[in-house]
Amino acid sequence: MAEVLLFHHAQGLTEGVLAFADELRDAGHKVHTPDLYNGHTFHSLDDGLAYAREVGFGSLLDQGVQSADRLADNLVYVGFSLGVMPAQKLAQTRPGARGALLLCGAVPPDEFGTSWPSDLPVQIHGMDADPYFAGEDLDAARAIVSEAKHGELFIYPGDQHLFADSSLSSYDADATALLTERVIAFLGEL
């Protein structure tokens, strides 16, 4: 069993993010889902990003990092898109990380003042024509995987950004089923 800290995307802690967390729980893992938006959810990505800008990306990152303070060190950090920022920062900088799962996003490793820890397992998932992932995030994902001894990058066909959130119109059931299978296998190996 792994203990997981899962961060939501820019539309908030949606029913789809909670359903994904429940899938991991059903597989035997303990999952924490902090709400960095204090109950706010948004119907569109643009509205969610506007809220994140209003609150401040740095403030959201700090909240995410602080949410780990009351938890054990040996966590697996998971982030959906915007949630990749705190997940990746914690994975790279907090001692004891067991692994990282970066969904629909990645940040250049040097953004957090260090390279990717070579012995930290990582899995990254995104769609090949996702306008948010297919550019800079994909380059960052490749850099991370190249630095990790146990790194995997999975690219799915399609152009949806938040394809693994079952509560959104961008949901892709087939891609999500494969992503979930791979994520559960990853967690089972830690």
C-alpha positions as CSV (number, residue, x, y, z in Angstrom):
1,M,0.0,0.0,0.0
2,A,1.2,3.5,-0.8
3,E,0.2,6.7,0.8
4,V,-0.7,9.3,-1.8
5,L,-1.0,13.1,-1.8
6,L,-3.1,14.0,-4.8
7,F,-3.5,17.6,-6.0
8,H,-6.4,18.8,-8.1
9,H,-6.3,20.7,-11.4
10,A,-7.3,24.4,-12.2
11,Q,-11.0,23.6,-12.2
12,G,-10.8,22.6,-8.5
13,L,-11.4,19.5,-6.5
14,T,-14.0,18.2,-8.9
15,E,-16.1,15.0,-8.6
16,G,-13.9,13.5,-11.3
17,V,-10.7,14.1,-9.2
18,L,-12.4,12.6,-6.2
19,A,-13.5,9.6,-8.3
20,F,-9.9,9.1,-9.4
21,A,-8.8,9.2,-5.7
22,D,-11.5,6.6,-4.9
23,E,-10.1,4.3,-7.7
24,L,-6.7,4.4,-6.0
25,R,-8.4,3.8,-2.6
26,D,-10.2,0.8,-4.0
27,A,-6.8,-0.5,-5.1
28,G,-5.7,-0.4,-1.5
29,H,-3.9,2.9,-1.2
30,K,-4.4,5.7,1.3
31,V,-5.2,9.0,-0.6
32,H,-5.2,12.6,0.7
33,T,-6.9,15.2,-1.5
34,P,-6.3,18.7,-0.2
35,D,-8.6,21.4,-1.6
36,L,-6.4,24.3,-2.6
37,Y,-9.4,26.2,-3.8
38,N,-11.4,26.1,-0.5
39,G,-14.5,24.5,-2.1
40,H,-14.5,26.5,-5.3
41,T,-14.9,24.5,-8.6
42,F,-15.2,25.9,-12.1
43,H,-17.1,24.8,-15.2
44,S,-14.3,25.9,-17.5
45,L,-10.6,25.7,-17.5
46,D,-10.4,29.4,-18.3
47,D,-12.5,30.3,-15.3
48,G,-10.4,28.0,-13.1
49,L,-7.2,29.6,-14.4
50,A,-8.6,33.1,-13.8
51,Y,-9.2,32.1,-10.2
52,A,-5.7,30.6,-9.8
53,R,-4.3,33.9,-11.2
54,E,-6.4,35.9,-8.7
55,V,-5.2,33.8,-5.7
56,G,-1.7,33.6,-7.2
57,F,0.1,30.6,-8.5
58,G,2.8,31.0,-5.9
59,S,0.2,31.0,-3.1
60,L,-1.4,27.9,-4.4
61,L,2.0,26.2,-4.7
62,D,2.8,27.2,-1.1
63,Q,-0.6,25.8,0.1
64,G,0.1,22.6,-1.6
65,V,3.5,22.2,-0.1
66,Q,2.2,23.1,3.3
67,S,-0.5,20.4,3.0
68,A,2.2,17.8,3.2
69,D,3.5,19.2,6.6
70,R,1.0,17.1,8.6
71,L,1.7,13.9,6.7
72,A,4.4,11.3,6.7
73,D,7.5,11.8,4.6
74,N,7.2,8.6,2.5
75,L,4.4,9.8,0.2
76,V,3.7,9.4,-3.5
77,Y,2.9,12.8,-5.0
78,V,0.2,13.0,-7.7
79,G,-0.8,16.2,-9.5
80,F,-3.4,16.9,-12.2
81,S,-2.2,19.7,-14.5
82,L,-2.0,22.8,-12.1
83,G,-1.6,20.3,-9.3
84,V,1.6,19.1,-10.9
85,M,3.4,22.2,-9.4
86,P,3.1,21.2,-5.7
87,A,3.3,17.5,-6.5
88,Q,6.5,17.9,-8.4
89,K,8.1,20.4,-6.0
90,L,7.4,18.1,-3.1
91,A,8.7,15.0,-5.0
92,Q,11.9,16.8,-5.9
93,T,12.6,18.6,-2.6
94,R,10.9,16.9,0.3
95,P,12.9,14.0,1.8
96,G,11.4,10.6,1.7
97,A,9.3,10.8,-1.4
98,R,8.5,7.3,-2.8
99,G,7.4,8.4,-6.2
100,A,5.6,10.9,-8.4
101,L,2.7,10.8,-10.9
102,L,2.4,13.8,-13.1
103,L,-0.9,13.9,-15.0
104,C,-1.4,16.3,-17.9
105,G,1.5,18.4,-17.0
106,A,5.2,18.7,-16.1
107,V,7.5,21.5,-15.0
108,P,11.2,21.8,-16.0
109,P,13.0,20.1,-13.0
110,D,15.3,23.1,-12.5
111,E,12.3,25.3,-11.7
112,F,12.5,23.9,-8.2
113,G,16.3,24.5,-7.8
114,T,17.4,21.0,-8.4
115,S,17.5,18.2,-10.9
116,W,15.1,15.3,-10.8
117,P,16.3,12.8,-8.1
118,S,17.6,9.9,-10.2
119,D,16.4,7.2,-7.7
120,L,12.8,8.7,-7.5
121,P,10.3,6.7,-9.7
122,V,8.1,8.8,-11.9
123,Q,5.3,8.3,-14.3
124,I,4.0,11.1,-16.6
125,H,0.8,11.0,-18.6
126,G,-0.5,13.4,-21.3
127,M,-2.2,13.6,-24.7
128,D,-0.1,14.1,-27.9
129,A,-2.2,17.0,-29.2
130,D,-3.2,18.6,-25.9
131,P,-2.4,22.3,-26.4
132,Y,-1.3,22.7,-22.8
133,F,0.8,19.5,-22.6
134,A,2.2,18.9,-26.1
135,G,4.7,21.8,-26.0
136,E,6.8,22.9,-23.0
137,D,5.3,20.4,-20.6
138,L,6.2,17.5,-22.9
139,D,9.7,18.8,-23.1
140,A,9.9,19.0,-19.3
141,A,8.4,15.5,-19.1
142,R,11.1,14.1,-21.4
143,A,13.8,15.8,-19.3
144,I,12.4,14.4,-16.1
145,V,12.2,10.9,-17.5
146,S,15.7,11.1,-18.8
147,E,17.0,12.0,-15.3
148,A,15.1,9.2,-13.6
149,K,16.3,5.6,-13.3
150,H,12.7,4.5,-13.2
151,G,10.8,7.0,-15.4
152,E,8.0,6.4,-17.8
153,L,6.3,8.8,-20.1
154,F,2.9,7.7,-21.6
155,I,1.4,9.7,-24.4
156,Y,-2.2,9.1,-25.5
157,P,-3.8,10.0,-28.8
158,G,-6.0,13.0,-28.5
159,D,-6.2,16.7,-27.8
160,Q,-8.0,16.9,-24.4
161,H,-6.2,18.4,-21.5
162,L,-8.0,17.0,-18.4
163,F,-8.9,13.7,-20.0
164,A,-8.8,11.7,-16.8
165,D,-11.4,13.7,-14.9
166,S,-14.7,11.9,-15.4
167,S,-16.8,14.9,-14.4
168,L,-15.6,17.1,-17.3
169,S,-16.5,17.1,-21.0
170,S,-12.8,16.5,-21.8
171,Y,-13.0,13.0,-20.3
172,D,-11.7,10.2,-22.4
173,A,-12.9,6.9,-20.9
174,D,-10.5,4.6,-22.8
175,A,-7.4,6.7,-22.2
176,T,-8.3,7.1,-18.5
177,A,-8.8,3.3,-18.1
178,L,-5.3,2.7,-19.5
179,L,-3.9,5.6,-17.4
180,T,-5.5,4.2,-14.2
181,E,-4.3,0.7,-14.9
182,R,-0.7,2.1,-15.3
183,V,-1.0,4.3,-12.2
184,I,-2.2,1.4,-10.1
185,A,0.6,-0.9,-11.3
186,F,3.1,1.9,-10.6
187,L,1.8,2.3,-7.0
188,G,1.8,-1.5,-6.5
189,E,5.5,-1.6,-7.4
190,L,6.6,1.0,-4.8
